[in-house]
């Protein structure tokens, strides 16, 4: 269930503010309000001062949606980790109970020319909050275990393989295979276009 609460809009780190923006959670139209894209969170405050706030780690995906077959208006689309209460029947009907639930939020500004600026601000703020699961463990240093030989602990070193492939490529690029150290280099320019006789 989506709970709208009354709270003040963010007052620090606001990267974009868009008035007259409709908010949709799943298919539920919450009406028009003001969207705040701040460094700390995304907030929407309706005309009645009720609204909601999202922390960036809960935003799994954000995009500009211009496909009018998917939604009747161009919008800033957000996929949120977790069920916001509107899609409970849908997940059980599709047999996707083992997957983490997700919800969709769409922000539709009256002025569609502001969508690019909204997306840019969202991207900049999202980058300030990297997903901890995406931050790689620097201890592995490019070494991965072979999934088929996991029990034996076989490892595959990505950098070593790339260096090895690079060495073979250098050997192949050194010539056509028939060139030897004492051979004279091929005459250059022999395949240039001849100048027309006028």
LINHUNOR-V658063 format. One record per run of one state. SS is the DSSP state (@ for helix, = for strand, . for the rest). FROM is the first residue (numbers start at 1). TO is the last residue. If there is no record, write none. Layout:
{{SS	FROM	TO} {SS	FROM	TO}}
This chain:
{{.	1	4} {=	5	6} {.	7	13} {=	14	25} {.	26	27} {=	28	38} {.	39	40} {=	41	46} {.	47	49} {=	50	55} {@	56	58} {=	59	65} {.	66	74} {=	75	81} {.	82	87} {@	88	93} {.	94	101} {=	102	109} {.	110	111} {@	112	127} {.	128	142} {=	143	145} {.	146	146} {@	147	152} {.	153	154} {=	155	157} {@	158	173} {.	174	198}}
